[in-house]
Amino acid sequence: MKNFLNELDDYELAYFAKFKLLTYMENTQSEIKEYLVERNLNESKIDQLILENPKSKLNDERERCPRCYSDKIRKNKVE
């Protein structure tokens, strides 16, 4: 989990914490919360980052997440 979190910038991590944290099991949630503390991201900082996300103003040709504008999109085909 930490390897995945290390790949995220502060803006991506803020969206992840806000919208995905509770989808993980309790042990993993605890690990993520500890990582957020290491990165100095508390609830108000997370809300601030989401509000001011500069990636929302990017106009490039990259495929981006419609919510957080990250270009680190995973495509999983579920059959």
Secondary structure by P-SEA (a helix, b strand, c coil): caaaaaaccaaaaaaaaacccccccaaaaaaaaaaaaaacccaaaaaaaaaacccccccccccccccccccbbbbbbcc
